[in-house]
Amino acid sequence: MKFLQLTAMLVLSSFIVAQNGPPAGAFSTLHVQTDDPQEYIDYLKDNTQAFEAVGSDVAGVCVTRTGNSYTGEMFVWNAFSSMAAAMKGGDSYDPASAPRALQKLREVKYSTFWKPLKDFPIRPSSFDRLNRVKIARENLDEYMAVAMEFEKAVKAEGNDFSVGIFQPFGGGYSEQEYHVRGSHANSEDAGDIIDRAYAGAASTALYLKLVSLADEIVSDTYESCQVIYTAE
């Protein structure tokens, strides 16, 4: 029940779009390589000290399923009420000082902070398409407006779908593009959107318009994501 209440709170407050700007809240991600993603996830579920140390409200993992940049690609994400809280949390935890048992399970690649530019409800689990996208600043407002229209159209066609747009901060050379995340309830729903697009679904025209507003799609991957921690 506590998890459901917290999820509802995040959906209804922390990640609601403000009338004159982006929603409240922020995320951090720690990108890693692991030989056994499930063993790593199980360890994190049983050992929540790191999430407590950074002050995370909700935390989870996303495992890259297709389009991997390297074998065993995944990341751990933390959600916060503000960018200030996210950066304070990031300064409170050093992955290199993690317990040896944890260090043996993964190789740390890099970490990044993220600002959501539109509402993005957190699901207990999801199957997501992630595009890293270059968008010119003068096109960003229109891009976001079309993304919201596309999201609404796909939902009207009967698919449980949401779009997230995230701007990186402190991503170094690894993360310089916007993250555009299409979230589905499961992998079958993700495939269903594609089937309907090729069958002439009305939402397809909005998707093509969205693509036309981007300067470049740098990468295209699918990920399995899940929540593994919520604060007491």
Long-range contacts (C-beta under 8 A, 24 or more apart in sequence): 2-230, 2-232, 3-124, 3-227, 3-230, 6-57, 6-58, 6-230, 6-231, 7-58, 7-121, 7-122, 7-124, 7-227, 7-230, 10-57, 10-58, 10-79, 10-121, 10-122, 11-121, 11-122, 14-57, 14-79, 14-81, 15-116, 15-119, 15-120, 15-121, 15-122, 16-119, 17-118, 17-119, 22-115, 22-116, 22-117, 22-118, 23-116, 23-118, 23-119, 23-120, 24-81, 24-82, 25-79, 25-80, 25-81, 25-82, 25-116, 26-79, 26-80, 26-81, 26-82, 26-83, 26-85, 26-86, 26-113, 26-114, 26-115, 26-116, 27-77, 27-78, 27-79, 27-80, 27-86, 27-113, 27-114, 27-116, 27-166, 28-54, 28-77, 28-78, 28-80, 28-86, 28-89, 28-90, 28-111, 28-112, 28-113, 28-114, 29-75, 29-76, 29-77, 29-78, 29-111, 29-112, 29-114, 30-75, 30-76, 30-77, 30-95, 30-108, 30-111, 31-73, 31-74, 31-75, 31-108, 31-109, 31-110, 31-111, 31-112, 31-174, 32-74, 32-75, 32-76, 32-106, 32-107, 32-108, 32-109, 33-70, 33-71, 33-72, 33-73, 33-74, 33-106, 33-107, 33-109, 34-72, 34-74, 34-105, 34-106, 34-107, 35-72, 36-72, 36-105, 37-61, 37-63, 37-72, 37-74, 39-105, 40-74, 40-105, 40-106, 41-226, 41-228, 43-101, 43-102, 43-105, 44-76, 44-228, 44-229, 45-228, 45-229, 47-99, 47-102, 48-229, 50-93, 50-98, 51-78, 51-229, 51-231, 52-231, 53-89, 53-92, 53-93, 54-78, 54-89, 54-90, 54-92, 54-93, 55-80, 55-85, 55-88, 55-89, 55-92, 55-231, 56-80, 56-89, 56-229, 56-231, 57-81, 57-230, 57-231, 58-122, 58-227, 58-229, 58-230, 58-231, 59-227, 59-228, 59-229, 59-230, 60-122, 60-225, 60-226, 60-227, 60-228, 60-229, 61-225, 61-226, 61-228, 62-128, 62-130, 62-223, 62-224, 62-225, 63-223, 63-224, 63-225, 64-221, 64-222, 64-223, 65-127, 65-221, 65-222, 65-223, 65-224, 66-221, 66-222, 67-219, 67-220, 67-221, 67-222, 68-221, 69-219, 74-223, 79-122, 83-113, 83-115, 83-169, 86-113, 87-113, 109-174, 110-171, 110-172, 110-174, 110-175, 111-170, 112-168, 112-169, 112-170, 112-171, 112-172, 112-174, 112-175, 113-168, 113-169, 113-170, 113-171, 114-166, 114-167, 114-168, 114-169, 114-179, 115-166, 115-167, 115-169, 116-164, 116-165, 116-166, 117-144, 117-165, 117-166, 117-167, 117-178, 118-144, 118-147, 118-148, 118-163, 118-164, 118-165, 120-162, 120-163, 120-164, 120-165, 120-166, 120-181, 120-183, 121-162, 122-227, 123-183, 123-185, 123-225, 123-227, 124-226, 124-227, 125-224, 125-225, 125-226, 125-227, 126-183, 126-184, 126-185, 126-186, 126-224, 126-225, 126-226, 127-183, 127-184, 127-185, 127-186, 127-187, 127-189, 127-190, 127-222, 127-223, 127-224, 127-225, 128-181, 128-182, 128-183, 128-184, 128-222, 128-223, 128-224, 128-225, 129-181, 129-182, 129-184, 129-190, 129-220, 129-221, 129-222, 129-223, 130-179, 130-180, 130-181, 130-182, 130-219, 130-220, 130-221, 130-222, 130-223, 131-179, 131-180, 131-181, 131-182, 131-217, 131-218, 131-219, 131-220, 132-175, 132-177, 132-178, 132-179, 132-180, 132-217, 132-218, 132-219, 133-177, 133-178, 133-179, 133-180, 133-214, 133-215, 133-216, 133-217, 133-218, 134-177, 134-178, 134-214, 134-215, 134-216, 134-217, 134-218, 135-178, 135-213, 135-214, 135-215, 136-215, 139-213, 139-214, 139-215, 142-213, 143-210, 143-213, 143-214, 146-206, 146-209, 146-210, 146-213, 147-180, 147-210, 149-206, 150-203, 150-206, 150-207, 150-210, 153-202, 153-203, 153-206, 154-193, 154-203, 156-203, 157-196, 157-201, 157-202, 157-203, 159-184, 159-189, 159-192, 159-193, 159-196, 160-184, 160-185, 160-189, 161-189, 161-193, 177-218, 183-225, 187-222, 187-224, 190-222
